[in-house]
């Protein structure tokens, strides 16, 4: 089960610098000119989770395997992208494929780095990108609804169901509102299948100068207000600092960050926020060979959670032995939790909770 976040933004806002730091590689070019990233770059990154080390210690595991997220660095969009400006059609198609959008906004002044709009204004930049995405979504829906209307006249129920969802989305987009604001209740799955860009959850990443990495600045505060108003998430980072950190040995990174007044890496916050943005949860398996984190969506039942490990686990699912993380730690592992009455046997209807330590019983 893979989940990915597309990193978007205008050219020269720090997208590729952030991507390079996220993946600790130089696979995405970071240069001071538009369209330096012609193909989307993809990198998988571990989701930081301090619970893993504690579980591995208790379980005396040889290895720790964290869960991961995929990040896609999509080339810089410009005003007019929905009409094909700046290779826009190609890049918009890449955005349709991701599960969530991480929108990087330039929140720093630097005369040596050009801005395609002539000056720094992150709220304006956010509006430019969102407008292009809305225009592209509107064009897509208007083209698709015409043949569906013809089918609906012949009592095609599937076509009628799609039209019921598409019509309010088209109305919202024509009013300059993203499609996510007009999804009819109970029709989320149909809306998801439309692959619209403005139904995807958004995380704003404010790329600030080094001195504002811990506190933010006036630019980032304006973005935070916008994010709060629309129910989006927002994280402040300095891509330049994160690029430096990613090149340091693991043991030196914490000291370097503390020297700058930072408790943790901005990238850790971006990854964690992206994970939350997608509505993801983590459960664990613990054994002498490995302690491993597994990713599921909120509301996943036990058999489907088992399928993340192997499809046979779902097909032959019998039950799962379940211990909450806090109980596993408090009672020093499976045996102690069982003795304390904190191990439960759960069946097919059990909704797996974040932090559950699971052992599946199955028979194929």
Long-range contacts (C-beta under 8 A, 24 or more apart in sequence): 1-295, 1-296, 1-308, 2-70, 3-69, 3-70, 3-99, 3-100, 3-278, 3-280, 3-295, 4-42, 4-69, 4-70, 4-71, 4-72, 4-97, 4-98, 4-99, 4-100, 5-69, 5-70, 5-71, 5-72, 5-98, 5-99, 5-100, 5-101, 5-102, 5-203, 5-274, 5-277, 5-278, 6-40, 6-71, 6-72, 6-74, 6-94, 6-95, 6-97, 6-98, 6-100, 6-101, 6-102, 7-71, 7-72, 7-73, 7-74, 7-102, 7-104, 8-74, 8-77, 8-95, 8-101, 8-102, 8-103, 8-104, 8-129, 9-76, 9-77, 9-103, 9-104, 9-105, 9-106, 9-125, 9-129, 10-76, 10-77, 10-78, 10-106, 10-115, 10-116, 10-117, 10-125, 10-128, 10-129, 11-35, 11-36, 11-76, 11-78, 11-116, 12-76, 12-106, 12-113, 12-114, 12-115, 12-116, 13-76, 13-104, 13-105, 13-106, 13-125, 13-207, 14-104, 14-106, 14-207, 14-239, 14-240, 15-73, 15-74, 15-76, 15-104, 16-41, 16-73, 17-239, 17-240, 17-242, 17-243, 18-104, 18-205, 18-207, 18-237, 18-239, 18-242, 18-267, 18-270, 19-43, 19-71, 19-73, 20-243, 20-246, 21-239, 21-242, 21-243, 21-245, 21-246, 21-267, 22-71, 22-242, 22-246, 22-267, 22-270, 22-271, 23-71, 24-246, 24-247, 28-73, 32-112, 32-113, 32-114, 33-114, 34-76, 34-78, 34-86, 34-116, 35-75, 35-76, 35-86, 35-87, 36-75, 37-73, 37-74, 37-75, 37-76, 38-75, 38-87, 39-75, 40-72, 40-73, 40-74, 40-75, 40-91, 40-94, 41-72, 41-73, 42-70, 42-71, 42-72, 42-73, 43-70, 43-71, 43-73, 44-68, 44-69, 44-70, 44-71, 45-69, 45-70, 45-71, 45-271, 46-271, 47-271, 47-272, 47-275, 47-282, 47-293, 47-295, 48-268, 48-271, 48-272, 49-282, 49-293, 51-284, 51-325, 51-355, 52-284, 52-291, 52-293, 54-329, 55-284, 55-286, 55-291, 55-325, 55-328, 55-329, 55-357, 56-286, 56-291, 58-286, 58-328, 58-329, 58-332, 58-333, 59-286, 59-287, 59-288, 59-291, 59-333, 60-288, 61-286, 61-287, 61-288, 61-289, 61-290, 61-291, 62-288, 62-289, 62-290, 63-289, 63-290, 63-291, 64-290, 64-291, 64-292, 65-290, 65-291, 65-292, 65-293, 66-293, 67-282, 67-293, 67-294, 67-295, 68-295, 69-271, 69-274, 69-275, 69-278, 71-102, 71-274, 72-97, 72-98, 76-116, 77-128, 77-129, 77-132, 78-116, 79-116, 79-117, 79-128, 79-132, 80-132, 81-132, 81-136, 82-132, 82-133, 82-135, 82-136, 82-139, 83-135, 88-132, 92-132, 92-133, 92-136, 92-197, 95-133, 95-197, 96-195, 96-196, 96-197, 97-195, 98-200, 99-200, 99-278, 100-200, 100-201, 100-202, 100-203, 100-274, 100-277, 100-278, 101-197, 101-200, 101-201, 101-202, 101-203, 102-202, 102-203, 102-205, 102-270, 102-274, 103-129, 103-202, 103-203, 103-204, 103-205, 104-205, 104-207, 104-239, 105-204, 105-205, 105-206, 105-207, 105-219, 105-223, 106-207, 106-219, 107-206, 107-207, 107-208, 107-212, 107-216, 107-217, 107-219, 107-220, 107-223, 107-236, 108-207, 108-208, 108-209, 108-212, 108-217, 108-219, 109-209, 110-209, 120-219, 122-206, 122-219, 122-220, 122-222, 122-223, 123-222, 123-223, 123-226, 126-204, 126-223, 126-226, 130-178, 130-198, 131-176, 133-178, 133-197, 133-198, 134-173, 134-176, 134-177, 134-178, 134-179, 134-198, 136-197, 137-169, 137-173, 137-179, 137-196, 137-197, 137-198, 138-170, 138-173, 138-174, 140-194, 140-196, 141-166, 141-169, 141-170, 141-173, 141-194, 141-196, 142-170, 144-194, 145-170, 161-190, 162-190, 162-194, 165-190, 165-191, 165-194, 166-194, 169-194, 169-196, 173-198, 201-232, 201-233, 201-277, 201-278, 202-230, 202-232, 202-233, 202-277, 203-232, 203-233, 203-234, 203-235, 203-270, 203-273, 203-274, 203-277, 204-232, 204-233, 204-234, 204-235, 205-234, 205-235, 205-236, 205-237, 205-270, 206-234, 206-235, 206-236, 206-237, 207-237, 207-238, 207-239, 208-236, 208-237, 208-238, 209-238, 209-240, 210-238, 210-240, 210-241, 210-260, 212-236, 212-238, 213-237, 213-238, 213-241, 213-260, 213-261, 213-262, 213-266, 214-260, 214-261, 214-262, 233-273, 233-276, 233-277, 235-266, 235-269, 235-270, 235-273, 236-266, 237-266, 237-267, 237-269, 237-270, 238-266, 241-266, 242-266, 242-267, 281-352, 281-353, 281-354, 282-354, 282-355, 283-352, 283-353, 283-354, 283-355, 283-356, 283-357, 283-358, 284-325, 284-355, 284-356, 284-357, 284-358, 285-309, 285-357, 285-358, 285-359, 286-328, 286-333, 286-334, 286-357, 296-352, 299-351, 300-351, 300-352, 301-348, 301-349, 301-350, 301-351, 301-352, 302-346, 302-347, 302-348, 302-349, 302-350, 302-351, 302-352, 302-358, 302-360, 303-348, 305-352, 305-358, 306-360, 306-362, 309-360, 312-362, 312-364, 313-360, 313-362, 315-362, 315-364, 316-362, 316-363, 316-364, 317-348, 317-360, 317-361, 317-362, 318-361, 318-362, 318-363, 319-345, 319-346, 319-347, 319-360, 319-361, 320-345, 320-346, 320-350, 320-358, 320-359, 320-360, 320-361, 321-345, 321-358, 321-359, 321-360, 321-361, 322-346, 322-350, 322-356, 322-357, 322-358, 323-356, 323-357, 324-353, 324-355, 324-356, 324-357, 325-355, 325-356, 325-357, 326-355, 328-357, 334-359
